[in-house]
Amino acid sequence: RYSAGSEQPVLWGSGSRYRYIYPSARSGVESTITRSLEEVFHWLGVVDRAEAGGESVFRLSELGRWLLTGNADIKDAPIQAEDEVELIVQPNFEVVVPNLAADPLVAVPLERFAERQGSGRAAVYRLTKNAFTRAIQKAAILFNRNDFLRPFFIPFFMIIFSLMGSIFGMAEEVIIFIPLFVPLALALGYDSIVGVSVPFIGASAGFAGAVVNPFTVGVAQGLAEIPLLSGWELRAVVWLATTVVAIWIVGSYARKIFKNPTKSPMYVFDSDRQEEMSTDEADNEPFTLNQLLILLVFAAGIGLLIYGATSLDWYIREMAALFLAIGVISALIGRLSGSVAANAFVTGMKDVLGAVVIIALSRSILLLITDAQIIDTILYGLSSAIAGWHPVVSAEIMLLVQSVINFVVPSGSGQAALTIPIMAPLGDLVGITRQTVVLVFQMGDGITNMIIPTSGVTMAVLGMAKIPWSTWATWMAPRLLWFYLVAVVAIAVAVIVGYV
């Protein structure tokens, strides 16, 4: 029975039904068992709970019956539904439980990771950075204790990062996830290479097989004078292939390290890095409404970017204007002064000025060879070198050329500005469609980005994880061949079917 007495009631089981009684009526062992039943099995859905005549009544749920007997048919009358307890999530990520007394167990999940700010009949929980950190730690424990959940950790997150790389061109943004995923991977029994690979290789696989990435596919198609974001169907298949290969590569390595951690090239270093990579506990600033609004503005801007590129023929000028507007609106929402906003803009531009200079130099090279009227000579020389080959072989040679150029020009848009004006007409001469030329470019650029030391993103990611580039290159080089196998097959298919 559940009453408001001073003695805390616990569950008592009889057959398939359960009800509250006072601990004085049962032994301590039975009290512990019934408490575990209430706090664990009810939340897992193994038992149903209802209110009947002022008493809390329990019975095995359909799931519980199936787990115990293998038979999910329940012939009893439907259990009476209990009153739902309302949870209110505020814009600042505070969770309010207005009537905690109605069902104290509703707070069990919140107590495990959120910080309680108020007590009494109405409880308030705040989701801070530390709260999220504890939630991730709990997730790591959950994966670590349940072998049936562990296989889903790598594919789940890698698919998310791959989608971000394919649709939005996620690259530099990966850096902020490294301090989060490296300790998580270590907690799961893997190594720091797995912690880096989940976000970095995941996003890079999506970048290489990009479906609608406006910063590589969009720029290259504009320079090749073909409709923006056209030909997405084949690229969607390529994205799926690169993502599957990425998950298989990281997953197979992770299983090997989990069985024998000493096989990791980072084993000695990882054994002492748990405290180094822990999240800073001093930062306890809550997520604010203004920050949420800024994120919504950014998301709306990305949606508008995709719509404009696909339906309104937007190109670089329109995209630049859109991002400038997003920045101005974000500064206004964040209540930044003019000087603070300008300094933030300058700080952000530092990360892209290298690409800007490369694009400008690439454009100057194109202007030089065009005004000097030697572009036809260059095209004739390149076409003569591959004229005797089958178009499939010629396209694969183009892939090799793009990969080599990416070592010198790691910027995707910069490489597009340098090579597409030459490769696109060259493809016309040797029987390769311009859509295929764009596919060759994006794969040659995206695959090598996973390993080249001239890429600022690659070196920043490895620096955050404290993995030497030589160690990463030794580990990554043989696995890179699987991505090139996908590229070779995809390009051959594109040439054979006349990809347009």
C-alpha positions, -999 to +999 in steps of 0.1 A: +000+000+000+012+035-008+004+060+020+019+092+032+033+077+064+068+084+076+079+050+067+090+047+030+069+021+012+084-005-010+070-030-035+057-065-026+052-091-053+025-117-055+025-138-087+026-113-115+012-084-095+030-060-072+019-034-047+035-011-021+038-022+016+058-009+045+094-023+050+085-035+085+063-062+069+091-076+048+128-085+052+156-062+042+165-084+013+130-084-001+129-046+003+161-042-017+147-065-044+114-046-047+131-013-048+153-026-077+122-038-094+106-004-092+136+017-101+149-005-129+123-028-144+095-003-144+117+022-163+128-005-187+091-014-194+093-049-180+065-042-155+034-020-158+023+004-131-011+018-123-032+034-095-061+014-083-081+025-052-053+046-039-028+018-042+000+014-067-004-019-085+022-036-107+022-065-131+044-079-158+042-060-190+039-075-224+077-072-227+083-087-193+060-117-201+078-123-234+112-121-217+102-147-190+080-171-210+085-162-247+047-156-249+036-120-252-002-128-251-016-112-219-051-123-211-056-101-181-077-070-184-058-039-195-040-023-166-053+011-156-031+039-168-015+060-142-016+098-141+012+113-162+036+136-146+043+167-167+079+178-175+085+213-187+117+221-206+126+258-206+144+275-234+175+278-211+175+240-207+160+240-173+137+210-167+108+217-143+089+189-126+057+208-113+043+179-092+071+157-081+050+142-053+026+126-078+054+102-089+088+107-073+103+081-096+099+105-126+131+123-113+152+091-113+167+097-148+172+134-141+190+128-109+215+107-127+230+135-147+212+168-142+219+193-114+190+199-091+184+237-085+153+237-063+135+213-040+100+209-027+068+200-045+081+215-078+117+205-086+140+223-111+169+206-129+195+224-150+213+208-179+248+224-178+280+215-196+289+193-166+255+177-167+260+167-204+295+154-195+280+132-168+253+121-193+280+111-218+299+093-190+267+074-181+263+065-218+299+052-218+291+030-188+259+018-205+278+009-237+306-007-216+282-029-195+260-040-224+277-058-252+246-057-274+247-018-274+285-015-280+283-023-318+259+006-323+282+033-309+305+036-339+280+033-367+255+057-351+278+086-346+297+080-379+265+081-399+257+115-382+291+130-390+291+116-425+257+132-432+271+165-419+302+162-442+280+153-472+254+179-468+271+209-451+307+202-458+316+196-422+354+199-418+368+224-393+337+218-371+350+183-363+378+198-342+355+208-313+343+172-310+377+156-305+380+165-267+346+148-263+350+116-283+386+107-273+378+103-236+345+086-245+363+061-267+388+054-239+360+049-214+345+023-238+377+003-239+390+016-273+420+040-279+424+076-290+426+067-326+390+054-325+381+086-306+395+107-335+382+084-362+345+085-353+341+122-360+370+129-383+368+099-407+331+099-404+329+135-416+357+130-442+339+100-457+308+121-461+330+149-476+346+126-501+312+111-512+294+145-508+259+146-522+251+183-521+281+199-504+279+235-517+316+242-509+331+214-531+304+200-554+286+233-557+317+253-565+331+226-589+298+223-608+296+261-611+332+262-626+324+232-649+292+251-661+268+224-652+236+228-631+244+232-594+239+201-572+228+180-603+236+143-605+230+137-569+216+102-574+249+086-582+267+106-555+242+094-530+252+058-538+289+068-535+282+085-501+266+053-489+296+033-500+322+056-484+302+056-452+299+019-450+337+015-457+344+041-429+323+023-404+338-011-413+374+003-411+369+019-377+346-008-363+370-037-372+399-018-356+379-010-325+370-046-320+406-056-322+417-030-297+389-039-273+400-075-272+437-066-269+445-029-260+482-035-263+478-037-301+471+000-302+500+022-314+488+047-288+486+022-260+515+036-239+503+072-242+466+064-237+472+046-205+482+079-189+459+104-206+426+098-189+429+128-166+445+150-193+416+146-216+389+150-190+364+178-196+370+211-178+348+211-148+352+248-141+330+258-170+294+256-157+277+282-179+242+271-188+229+271-224+210+304-229+180+314-249+201+337-271+225+308-279+195+287-289+182+315-312+216+318-328+217+281-336+182+284-351+193+313-372+223+293-384+201+262-392+176+284-411+205+299-430+218+265-441+183+255-452+180+287-472+215+281-487+204+246-500+171+260-513+189+290-530+216+268-546+191+242-559+161+264-569+173+300-573+207+295-590+226+310-562+264+311-565+293+325-545+281+361-542+247+351-529+262+325-505+286+351-492+258+376-486+238+349-468+266+341-444+273+377-438+236+382-429+238+352-406+268+367-388+251+402-384+219+387-371+238+364-347+257+394-334+225+413-328+209+384-310+240+379-289+240+416-280+276+421-291+290+456-295+303+467-328+339+463-318+334+429-302+315+417-333+342+430-356+370+413-336+350+380-337+347+384-374+385+389-378+392+359-355+369+337-376+385+350-409+419+339-397+408+303-402+398+308-438+423+334-450+447+307-461+420+293-484+412+328-497+448+334-506+450+300-524+418+308-543+431+342-553+465+327-564+447+299-583+426+325-601+457+345-609+473+314-624+442+308-645+442+344-657+479+342-666+475+310-687+443+323-703+456+358-712+489+342-724+468+320-746+486+288-734+456+270-719+449+253-752+485+242-753+483+227-718+451+210-726+465+195-758+496+183-739+475+166-712+450+151-737+479+138-758+493+120-727+460+102-721+445+102-756+455+066-763+439+053-731+403+042-726+382+070-710+379+049-678+417+048-675+419+085-683+395+093-656+415+072-631+446+091-641+426+123-633+419+109-599+456+105-593+464+140-605+437+155-582+451+135-552+486+148-558+474+184-563+455+182-530+488+178-511+498+213-524+463+228-524+444+212-496+415+237-498+386+221-516+372+253-531+408+265-539+416+232-557+383+234-576+392+269-588+427+257-599+419+224-616+382+223-628+387+250-655+414+227-670+400+193-662+365+200-674+375+209-710+401+181-709+373+156-701+354+169-731+384+160-753+388+125-740+352+115-737+346+121-700+315+140-689+319+171-668+298+156-641+323+127-639+351+153-637+334+168-607+331+134-591+368+128-597+377+161-581+356+156-550+369+121-543+405+130-550+402+160-526+381+143-499+400+110-495+435+126-492+422+151-467+422+122-442+460+119-441+478+148-457+500+169-433+493+201-453+456+201-442+450+224-413+420+204-402+439+171-402+468+186-381+444+204-358+424+172-351+456+152-344+469+180-323+438+181-301+440+143-296+478+145-292+484+118-319+517+122-338+511+126-375+536+098-383+515+074-361+483+085-377+498+082-412+511+047-405+477+036-393+457+054-419+477+048-451+467+011-457+431+018-448+430+047-473+432+021-501+397+010-494+384+045-500+404+046-533+388+013-543+354+028-539+365+059-559+380+038-587+348+017-590+325+048-588+345+067-614+346+037-638+308+033-635+303+070-641+324+069-673+307+037-686+271+050-680+279+085-693+272+102-659+255+136-665 
